[in-house]
Amino acid sequence: MSTAFQKALATVAQQQHAKYHLYRENQPPLDRQIARYWTDLGFEFESVRVAWSAVFVSWCVREAGASAQQFRFAEAHSRFVHWAIANAASGTGAFQGHDVADYAPKLGDILHNNRSGHSYDFAFAAANDRYESHSAIVFEVGSDNKGRYLRTIGGNESDSVGLKEVRLSPAGKVLNPNGLYISIIETLL
């Protein structure tokens, strides 16, 4: 059963997708919204050319009601992922990072993956807080005639707010044959 916060986070992401997915980052009104993602979090906005996907996730988490004490709002995914993995290791915090091979994601979780041809794994993410990566918010977990799946919404996906589908095993874990996925941040709020 999903919590009110998990539902709120999924809803915030869905609302952003519905409103902006037809626009590219350099087009109004998305360009103005990207500036708002940055400034609402207290970050300096330079340009839509600066990667904004981690800021999008952070903004959605904040809009859903999490505080800076509950989530590490950051300009890079690796920062909040590393922090969430440390939370899980110590058994503390409202957001805990898990190895993608060991955890079945649910609504409101954050799926973290490699980008630009990198092949970082969970151990690397646990030991480092500065590396290129991406993440997106899980807004749906279900099944269809091909089996189980989850769907995510993320920022700066093809220069817009994008939606992706990821296939799951019968046990609900992310299928990861090429090592694309690194971790999942479990949302405990």
N, C-alpha and C positions, 0 to 999 in steps of 0.2 A: 504494500500500500504506500503510495507516494505521500510525502508531507506537503503542507501548504507552501513551504519555501521551494521545494523541488518543482512543484507545479508552477509557481510564480516564475522561476528561472526559465523553465521551458516556454512559458507564455511570453515573457519578455523577448526571448530569442525569436520566437515565431512572429511576434509583432514587428520586430526589426526586419525580418525577412520579407514579410508581407508588404511592408512600406517601401523597402529599398532594393529588392532583388532585381528589379528591371533597370536599375541605374548603375553606371560605373563610377569608380571613386572620384573621378575628375568632373562629374556631372552634378548639377544641382538636382534634387535637394540632398543627395548623398554626401557630397563634398562638405556641406555645412554640418551634417550630422556627424561625420567623422571628426571634424574639429570639436564638436560637442563631446564626443566620447573621451577625447583627450582632456579637455578643459574641465569637464565635470569631475574628473578624477584628480584634478590638481596638477596634471602633467602639461608641459609646454607643447603646444601644437606647432609644428614646423610646416608640414606639407602633407598632402595625401600620398605623396611618393614614399614617405617613411612608413615602413610596415606597421599596420594598425590592428592586426588580428588579435594580439594579446590584450590590447586596450579594449577591443570590442568585447571579449570574454569578461574582462574585469568590470567593464561598465554594466554589462547584463547582470553579473553577480551582485553588483552594488544596487542596481535598480530593483532587483528582486528582494532586497532588504538586508543583505549581509553588510557587516561593518568592516572597517579596516583591521580590527582585532580578530575578526573571524576569517578573513581572506586576504591574501597578500596581493593587492592590486599592483599590477606591474606592466611595464612596456614590453616585456619579453616573456613568452610562455615558460621558458626554463626556470625563471625565478619563482613563479607560483607553483610550478610542478615540484621543484626541489623542496620548497617549503612544505607542501602537502605530503610528500614522501617522508620527510622528517616527522611530521605530525603522526603519520601511521606508525612509524618506528617507535615513537614514544607513547602511542595510544592516546594522543590528545588531539584536540582541535575539531572544528566542524567540517573541515575538508581534509581528506586523507588520500594520499597517492598510493596506488597499488600497481603491481606488475600486470600488464594486460593479459598475460597467460593465466593469472591466478584469480581473476575477479570478473564476475558477470555484471556488466553495466546496467544501470537503471535510469529512469527519467531523472533529469536534473544533474546527472554526472557530467564530467568533462573528459572527452577522449583526446589523448595527446599523441601526436605522431611526428615522424621524421619529415623533413622536407629537403629540397635541393639535392637529392641523392645521398643524403647522410644515412647512416645505419646505426645510430645510437640505440642502446638498449636500456632497460630499467636500471641496471647497475650503474651505467654511466650517468643517467639522470639523477640517481640518488647521490652521486659523488660530485656533481657539477651543477652550477646554477647559471652558466653562461654558455649557451650553444643555440644554434638555429633550430627551431622546431615550429610546430603549429598545434593548435587545439581547437575544439569546437564543442558546443553544448548539446547533450543528448536531449532531444525533445520528443522522441517516440521510440518505444521498444515493442516489437510485435512479431507476427509471423504471417507468411503468405504461402502460396503454392510452391515456393522454392525453399522454404524453411524459415528460420528465425532471422531477424534483422534489427538494426537500430538506425535511426536517422539523426543527423546532427545539423546544426546551423552554426556557421562560423563567419567571422569577418575577414575581409581581404582574401576571399576565395574567388579567383578569376576577377580580381579588382572590384568585388561587390560583396554583398551579404549572400552567402551561398548555402546550399543544402546538399548533403551527401547521404548516401545509404551505405551501410557497412553490414556485411553478412556475419551471422553468429553461428556458433556450433549448437547442436541440440541441447547442450548444457547452458547455453546463453553467453558463452565467452566469445570474444572477438576472434574471428578467423584471421590469421596473420601469417600467411605462408611466405611472404617476402620481407618480413620484419619491419613493415611500414609503421606499425603502431608500437608505442613505447610504454604508455601507462594510462591509467584511468584515475581521475580524481573523483573519489566518492564524496557525494554531498550528504552530510549527516544532519543538516539543519532541518 
